[in-house]
Amino acid sequence: MSEFARYIGLPWRAGATGPDAFDCMALARHIQVVHFGIDMPEITIPDYDDTRALVGLIANHPENRNWLPVATPEHGDLILIRSPAHYGVWLDIDGGGVLHCVRGCGVVYTHDASWPFSGFGRRMVLRHRSKP
């Protein structure tokens, strides 16, 4: 897990942007900026319990134009889980998986083989326009 191991176990906290706690969007942003050099704007989430508003915020955010859907994940791709609305980052570590910050659990790494049992729905893989 190397450079990403330091995030495992950090707590989820509403509106937290790191480095000692995160929400899922802030962790994804932090990983993109620090480890992949992709500058993403901070996204403020007004109400974590209003799923409809959260999905709308994600779907209508201007940053979306910089991320293109792809079929197969590569190291550093953004992972969007639509139900519940959630973000993570794909890492090509130990067979691949998603580093994400889960409400009630904190930062975890979910191996690809375990994903169907994680309780999260279908995921969409997004790649930044700057990547080949």
C-alpha positions in Angstrom: 0.0 0.0 0.0 3.1 2.2 0.4 2.4 5.9 0.1 -1.4 5.4 0.5 -1.3 3.3 3.7 -1.1 6.5 5.8 -4.7 7.3 5.0 -6.2 4.0 6.1 -8.1 4.5 9.3 -8.4 8.3 9.2 -11.9 9.2 10.3 -14.8 10.4 8.1 -16.1 13.8 9.3 -18.7 15.9 7.5 -16.9 18.8 5.7 -13.4 17.6 6.7 -10.8 18.3 4.1 -7.8 16.6 5.8 -5.1 15.9 6.7 -6.5 14.3 9.9 -10.1 13.6 8.7 -12.0 13.6 5.4 -15.3 13.2 3.8 -15.4 11.1 0.6 -15.1 14.0 -1.9 -12.3 15.7 0.1 -10.3 12.5 0.2 -10.7 12.0 -3.5 -9.7 15.6 -4.2 -6.7 15.3 -1.8 -5.4 12.1 -3.4 -5.8 13.6 -6.9 -3.9 16.8 -6.0 -1.2 15.3 -3.8 -0.5 12.0 -5.6 -1.5 12.6 -9.2 -1.0 16.4 -9.7 -4.6 16.9 -10.8 -6.1 20.1 -9.3 -9.7 19.7 -8.4 -11.9 22.4 -6.8 -13.1 21.9 -3.2 -16.8 20.8 -3.2 -18.8 21.9 -0.2 -21.6 19.5 0.7 -24.5 21.3 2.4 -26.3 18.3 3.7 -24.9 14.7 3.7 -28.3 13.2 4.6 -30.1 14.8 1.6 -29.3 12.2 -1.0 -31.2 13.9 -3.8 -29.4 17.2 -3.3 -26.0 15.4 -3.0 -26.6 13.5 -6.3 -27.6 16.8 -8.0 -24.5 18.6 -6.7 -22.3 15.9 -8.1 -24.2 15.6 -11.4 -24.3 19.3 -12.1 -20.9 20.4 -10.9 -18.7 22.1 -13.5 -15.7 19.8 -12.7 -17.6 17.0 -14.4 -16.5 18.2 -17.8 -12.9 17.4 -16.9 -13.6 13.7 -16.2 -14.5 11.2 -18.9 -16.1 7.8 -18.4 -13.9 4.9 -19.3 -14.6 1.1 -19.2 -11.4 -0.1 -17.3 -9.9 1.6 -14.3 -6.3 2.7 -14.2 -4.2 3.9 -11.3 -5.5 7.3 -10.1 -8.9 7.2 -11.8 -11.8 8.7 -10.0 -14.6 6.2 -8.9 -18.1 7.5 -8.7 -20.6 5.3 -6.9 -24.1 6.5 -7.6 -26.0 4.7 -4.8 -25.2 5.9 -2.3 -23.6 9.0 -3.8 -19.9 8.5 -3.1 -16.4 9.1 -4.5 -13.2 7.1 -4.3 -9.9 6.7 -6.2 -8.8 3.5 -8.0 -5.4 2.3 -7.0 -3.5 -0.5 -8.8 -2.4 -2.0 -5.6 -2.8 -5.7 -4.5 -4.9 -6.5 -7.6 -6.6 -3.1 -7.7 -9.2 -1.5 -5.5 -10.8 1.7 -4.3 -9.4 4.0 -1.6 -12.4 5.9 -0.2 -13.6 7.5 3.0 -16.8 5.9 4.3 -19.2 7.5 6.7 -19.0 5.6 10.0 -15.8 3.8 9.0 -13.3 6.3 7.8 -10.7 5.7 5.1 -10.7 2.2 3.8 -9.3 0.3 0.8 -11.8 -2.0 -0.8 -10.2 -4.6 -3.0 -11.8 -5.1 -6.4 -12.7 -8.7 -5.6 -14.5 -7.6 -2.4 -16.5 -4.8 -4.1 -19.7 -6.8 -4.7 -19.8 -7.5 -0.9 -19.1 -3.9 0.2 -22.6 -2.7 0.2 -21.9 -0.1 -2.4 -23.7 -0.1 -5.7 -22.4 0.0 -9.2 -19.4 2.2 -9.8 -18.5 4.4 -12.7 -14.8 4.9 -13.7 -13.8 8.5 -14.6 -10.5 9.6 -16.1 -9.2 13.1 -16.1 -8.9 14.7 -19.5 -5.2 15.4 -18.9 -4.4 11.6 -18.8 -3.7 9.8 -22.1 
